[in-house]
Amino acid sequence: MSSEAPPPPENRRLIMLPAALLAWAAGFALFGVISPKIGFLAENPATFIAAAVLTMLSAFVVHGFSCLEVHRSVYLLIGALAVAGVYQAALPMVKRSQAINRSGSITGEILFISAATAGLSGETDRILLATRNQLFTAVTREVAAAIPERPGMILLLCLMQLTLASGIGLWIGNGIDAVSHLIPVAVVATLADIWSVSAGATSMIIVSSAINYFLLRFPVPGTTEIQYLIGLTDFLFFAIFFQAARRFNLGTAKNAVLLLSSFLVAVAAAIFFGMGLPVLPFMALIFVAGNFRRLELKREEIKQILIFSVVILAVFSAVTFYVR
């Protein structure tokens, strides 16, 4: 009785990426089919389940790209090509979102112009504002139903976003020269994400059509919607830390668990507090805490990190002040 020999390690390494991409597509398709039928789940558990599955499948994709083990310049090229792919895939969704918002705004403009023509002003503005909001919601809902989204294009966009995050993230991760440099990377990630969510780019992106470029979407159980869940940059930094862990032999499996847990903690905290929270501070804290003994920080390096943090905070504060 003969049995087939297992594929050589080289072959197993090469099939990781196609397997990861197929797994992501299969998970998206499966949730898209079964999500509307799981109506017994409450909103918060359903969102957490979707985010958890999305995170694990996305981590598998990053791992698949990492298994290619190509020169870091190739990863940069992959990321650069993916930027064009993300733009092209997201553009129809951006235009759809803009068209929906414009349609809703027209009714409000007509309402206020009519009120001004009739001489209505002052206290009636508050009533008109409430009416405008109701009209905006009703009109945008109708226009959105008339211009349905294509789940296949959303899936393609997500895969392009993960390719971008993996390519750029692995390029950066492979370029980190010393293990102690991971703490400055963690500091930058933390401060930038906190600033971005509270007063910077994220706060503007999430209320604009540009959200389609930067956030990954996934079907949520119990609904027919494909919701915006996790940011592209979160997976980019996942790729940086993951690749650095492999590069400096910090423990691939251990750090994969640490990084994945940071997503779950951030999502759980966001659901519990009922507000959007940045993922990267959780990721940076958990990664540094889990590898602190191996990061080999010297006294002079600690001083440099503190100075660097103060400078970054000053820059972000100045940018926020001038933008406002």
N, C-alpha and C positions, 0 to 999 in steps of 0.2 A: 504494500500500500504506500503510494508516494504522496508527498505533500509539497506544496509550492513553498519555495524559500521566501522569507520575508524580504520586502524591497530594501535595497541598501539605504543607509542613512542619507546619502545625497538625494535619492529620489524622494524619500519621506520629507526632506526639507523643502524640496521644490513644490510638492503638492500642498503644502500648508496654506499658501496664499490662495490658490483657487478654492480649496476647501473652506477657508474662512469667508471668502466672498460669497460662495454658494450658501453657506450657513446663514450669513446675514440676510441674503435675499429670501431664503426659505423662512426665516423667522419673521421677516416683514410680511411676507405673503400669508403665512399661517395666521398671524395676529390679525391681518386685514380681513381674513375670512371668518375667524371665530370671535373677534372682538364684539361685533354687534349682538352676538348670541349670549354673551356673558353678562347679562343685565343684573345679576344678583350681587355683583361686587359694588361696593361704595366707591365714590370718586377717588378718595385718597389711596386706598389699597390698590386700586386699578392703576393709578398713575405710578405708584411705587413699583408695581410689577413690570409695567412697560419700561420704566427707566432702568430697572435692574437687568432685564433681558437685553435691552439696547446696549447697556454698558458692557456686559459680558461678550456679546457678539462683536462689538466694536473693538474690544481688547484683543479678541481672536484675530481680527483683521490686522491690527498693528503688529501682533506677533507674526502673522503670516508675511508681512513685508519685511520684518526684521530677519526672518529666516532666509531671505534672499542673500543676505551677507555680501552685498555688492559694495563697491567703493562709495564713499559718502557723496561724491559729486553726482553719482547716479541717483541717489535718493533726492538730491536737490533738483535734478532734472525731472524726476517723477512728480515732485511737489509743484514745480513750476508748470508742468503740463496740466496738472490737476486744477490749478488756479483757473486756467482757461476753460476746463471742463465744468467747473463749478459755476462760472459766470454764464456759460451757455445754457446749462441745465436749469439754473435758477431764474434766468431772465424772463421766461414766460410767466412764472409764478409772481415775480415782482410786478410785471405789467398787469397781471390779473388783480393783484392786491391794490395797485394804484387806481385801476378802473373802478373797483368796488368802492374805494374811499371817495373818489371823485363823484360817483353817482349819489352816494349818501350826502355829500356836502352840498350838492346842488339844491336839494330840497330845503336844507336849512337856510341857504342864501335867499331862495325865493320867499321863504317864510318871513325873514327879517326885512327884506326889501318891501314886501307887501305891508308889513306892520308899519314901517317907516312912512310909506306912502299914505297910509290911513291915519297917520298922526299918533300911533300908539308907541309909547316909550315909558321910561321910568320904571314903575313897579311891575308893569306888564312884561318887562324884559326877562324876569325870572321865570314867568309862566311860559314865555316863548322859548326860553332855553330848554326847559323840560320837554316841551313839545318837539323842539328841534332834535333833541337826543332820541326821542321815541321814533321820529320819522327816519333819522339816520339808521337806527337799528333795523327798522322794518325794511327800508329800501336796500341796505347792504345785504340783508339776509336773502331777499328776493334775487338780487343781482348775483350773489354768490351761488345760489341754486341754479341760476340760468347759465352760469359759466363753471361747470363742474371741473374739479381738478383731476388729473390723471395720476393714479397711484404709481404707475410704472415710471413716470418721470420723477416723482418724489423719491422712489427707490434709487433711481439712477443718480439723482443729486446727492443722496446720502452716501452712496458708494464713492462718488467723486470727492465729497467732503472728507471722508475717511482716508482716501488716497492722498489728498492734500495734507491732512494732519500727520499721516504716517511719514510721507516723504520729507516734509520740512522738519518734523520732530526727530526722526531718525538721523537726518543730516546734522542737526544741532547736537543730538546725543552722542554721535560718533566724533564730534569735534571738541568735546570737553576734555581738556588736557589732564586734569588732576581730579581725584575724587573729592577733594575739599572744595572744588569749584561748584559742587552741587548745592551747597548752602546759599551762595549768592544767587544761583538760579532759582532756588526756592523762595528767596526773599523777593526777587523781582516778580515772580509769578504771583505771590501773595499780595504784594502792594498794588501791582497793576490791576489784578482782578477786583480787589476791593474798591479801588478808585473807579474802575470802569463800570462796575455795577451800581455804585452809589451816585456817581456824578459825571461819569465819562461816556465812552462810546456805547457801552451796553445799555445804559439808561435811554439813549436815543434810538438805538437799533431796534429794541423790542417793541417800540411803538411806531415803527416805520415799515415800509415794504421791504427794506434791506434785511430784515430778519431772515428772509429766505436764503441769504448767502451764508449766514453765520450759525444758524441753529439746525441741528439734526431733528428729524421728525420720526414718529413711530405711532402705529395704531395703538390706541388705548382700550383695554378691555371694557366692555359695557357701553361703548359709544361707537359711532360711525365716523368719528373724526380722526385725522392723523395729526396729532398735536406736536407742537414745538417742545422739545424736552431738554436737550443738553447741547452746550455750545461746542463748536468746532475747535476752539482754542483749548478746551479742556482735554480733548483727545490728543491735541498737539503736544501738550505738556505731559500727558500720559506717555506718549511715545518718547519724549526726551528722557524722562526718569526711567522708563523701562529699558531703553537702550543703554543708558548709563549704568544701570544695575548689571546688565549683561557684560558691558565693556570692562567694568572694574570687579567682576565676580562677587557682587554683593548678594547673590542668590536670586535667580530669575523667578522661581516659583514663589518664594517668600515675598518678593517685591510686587509681583503680579497681584497677590492677595492683598497686600497693603494698599496698592493703588486702586484696586477695585473697591475695597472697603471705603476708601475716601469718597467715591461717588455715592455709595449707598448711604453713608452718614450724612453727606450734604443734602441729598434728596429727602431723606427722612426728616432732617432738621427743617428744610424748607416747607415740607408738608405740615409738620407739627406747628411751626410758627406762622404758617399761612402767608409766607412772603418769599420772594426770590432771593436766594443766597448764592454767593460765588462758590464754585467747587474748588478752585485752586488753593485757597488757604487751607482747606481740609487736606487736600492732596499733599501740599508741601509739608504741613505739620506732621502728618502720619508717616510720610516717606522719610523725613529727617529723623523723627523719633525712632523709627524702626531700624535705621542704619547709623545712628549717631556714633556708635563706637568705632565704626569703620571710616568715618569721614575725616579723621585725622586733622582736626583744626588746631593750628598753633595760635599762640597769644597774639601775635602780630596780625594774623589773618582775621581773628575776631574783631580787632580794632578796625581793620579795613572794612569789614562787613558792616559794622555799626555806622561808620562814616558814609559808606555807600548807601545805606538805608536812609539816612538823613537827607542825602542829596536827592535820592529818588522821590522821597516824600515832598521835598521842596519843589522839585520840578513838576510833580503831579498837581500840587496845590496851586502853583503859578499858572499852569495850563487851565485848570478849572476856573480860576479867578478871571482870566482874560477871555475865556470862551463865554462865560456868563456876562 
